[in-house]
Amino acid sequence: MKVKELMERTGSKRFNQTKAWITDALTEAQMLIDENVVRSVTPIVEGKREYTLPENLIQLKSVKVTCSDKKWETIERLVHSEGIEDVT
């Protein structure tokens, strides 16, 4: 189905708005489906708090680190980083 056909069916006269709705819907559908999942490994540098994420990243599923006993441990998500003090 073309955008023009979709606009006719919905009665919309704004091309850019319709295109934005389609893009948002596709992005949301991609977030709900675990397809095209990429696993990435980044070495942790002592003293570095922020790391660059890929530009095409849609959703970060989890962050895990290896401990001294070679087991993976999940890092819990921090919603607000304000007010967190370095305890080291």
N, C-alpha and C positions, 0 to 999 in steps of 0.2 A: 504494500500500500504506500502510495506517495503522500508527502506532506499535504499537497493540495487536496487530495481526496479526503484525508483526515480532517482538514479544515472545513470542507464542504459538509461532511457528516456531523461535525460538532457545531457548525454555525459560526466558527471563529473567523475573524477577518484580519487578525494579526499574525503574520508569518513568524516573526521572531519569538513571540510568546509561545506559539504552538511548538516551534523547534525547541525552545527551552523546556517545555513540558515533556517532550519526547526524550530529550537528553537526561532530564531528572529521573524519568521512569526507567530508562535503561540502566542508569547508575544504581538506582535502588534495587532493581532486579539482580544486577551483578553482585551487590552486597549480600543478597539473600542466598545466592547459590555459591557453594564452595567449588568453583571452577576457576581455573587459571590461578591457583594458589602457588605462590613462590616462596621458597624458604631461603633465608639469607643469614649469613654468619658474619658478624662484625667483631673484631677484637676489642676488648675493653681496655681503655688507656687510663692509667691512674691519674686522678685529678680532673679528668674530663667529664663534664656533666651532661652535655648535649651532643647528640649525634645526628648527622644528616640522614633523612629518609628519602626514598625514591620519589620523584615528582609524580609518577603515575600510581602511587599508593592510594588505595581506596579505603582499606580497612586493615588495621593492625590487630591480628588475632591474639598474639601473645608474645611475651618477651621472656626468654629463659637464659639462665647462666649455668655454667658447669662449676661445681664446687670442687674442693680438694679431693673428694672421693670419687670424682668423675661422674657424678649423678647430675641430671638436669633439674634445676629448681626454677619454678615460675616466679617472675617478679610481678607483684600485684600492681594494678593500674593506679596511678595517682591522679585524682581528678583535679585537684588544685595544688600547685607546687609552691604557692606563696606561703611564707611562714615556716617552711621546712628548713631546719638548721642542720649544718654538717656536724655530726657528733664525733668525728674522728679526732 
